[in-house]
Amino acid sequence: MSSLRQHGYRLLLLAIFTLAWSWAAWEPLHPDDWLLENYLVFAALPIILLSTRIFPLSNVSYTLITLFMCLHVIGSHYTYAEVPFGVTLGEWLDTERNMYDRLVHFSFGLLLAYPAREILIRLAGLRGFWAYFFPVDITFALSSIYEIIEWLAARSVSPELGIAFLGSQGDIWDAQKDMLLAGLGAILAMSIVLALNLWLNANTWRDIRNSVRVPTGGRTLGETKLLQWWRKRHGH
C-alpha cells in the first residue's frame, strides 16, 4: 500500500509536469528558442524516469525537481527575458530588467541542491560538514557548465536566436550573476536542511565535528601512492 501511494505520488508529479510542458509547447512565443531551451528537458527527463527503477530518490527530491522543471518550461514558452511575471518581479525589486531568469537560476540552487545532497550521501557516503558543502560546490560547478553550454549554443545559431536564448538583456555580467544566484540558492537550501537536522537530530553537531577531524596515522597520497603502485607493478 505504501509503495502504491509512493508510485501514485510520482505519477502525479509526472502528470503535473506533462501538463506544464504541454502548455509551454503550445504556440510558444519564439518556437526556435523553445526548442533550444527544451534540449535540457529532452535529455533530463528520460534519465530521471529510468533512474526511478535503478536509483529511486525521495518524494521530496522528486517534488523539488518537478518544480524546477516547471519553472524552466514556463521560461521556454515566453523566453526567459519576456515572462510576464518577470516584469512584475522586476517592479517589486525596482528594476526595469525582467527578473524571471534570475529567479530560475536562484531556484536551480534552491531546488536542486537537496536532490544532489541525497545522491551524494547515498553514492559517495558523504557525512557531516561535507554533506552540506559539496551540494553547494556542485551547484556552482553545474551552473558554470550550463553557462558555457549556453554560450556555445548561442554561438552556433543566428544572432537573434542567440540573444533570445542567452537572455542577458544587455548585462555583460549576466553569466556571473546567474552563477552567483544559483550558489546562493544552494547555500540557502543547505542552511534550511542544516536547521532541520539540528532541530530533529541531536547528533548533527557531533557528526559535523567528526567529519572535519584529520584522521591520525593517515598516509599521504600523490607521489607516495604512485610510488607504491609503481613498485607493486614492477615487483619491488
C-alpha positions, 0 to 999 in steps of 0.5 A: 500500500505504501509503495502504491501511494509512493508510485501514485505520488510520482505519477502525479508529479509526472502528470503535473509536469506533462501538463506544464510542458504541454502548455509551454509547447503550445504556440510558444512565443519564439518556437526556435528558442523553445526548442533550444531551451527544451534540449535540457528537458529532452535529455533530463527527463528520460534519465530521471524516469529510468533512474526511478527503477535503478536509483529511486530518490525521495518524494521530496527530491522528486517534488523539488525537481518537478518544480524546477522543471516547471519553472524552466518550461514556463521560461521556454514558452515566453523566453526567459527575458519576456515572462510576464511575471518577470516584469512584475518581479522586476517592479517589486525589486525596482528594476526595469530588467525582467527578473524571471531568469534570475529567479530560475537560476536562484531556484536551480540552487534552491531546488536542486541542491537537496536532490544532489545532497541525497545522491551524494550521501547515498553514492559517495557516503558523504557525512557531516560538514561535507554533506552540506558543502559539496551540494553547494560546490556542485551547484556552482560547478553545474551552473558554470557548465550550463553557462558555457553550454549556453554560450556555445549554443548561442554561438552556433545559431543566428544572432537573434536566436542567440540573444533570445536564448542567452537572455542577458538583456544587455548585462555583460555580467549576466553569466556571473550573476546567474552563477552567483544566484544559483550558489546562493540558492544552494547555500540557502537550501543547505542552511534550511536542511542544516536547521532541520537536522539540528532541530530533529537530530541531536547528533548533527553537531557531533557528526559535523565535528567528526567529519572535519577531524584529520584522521591520525596515522593517515598516509599521504597520497600523490607521489607516495601512492604512485610510488607504491603502485609503481613498485607493486607493478614492477615487483619491488 
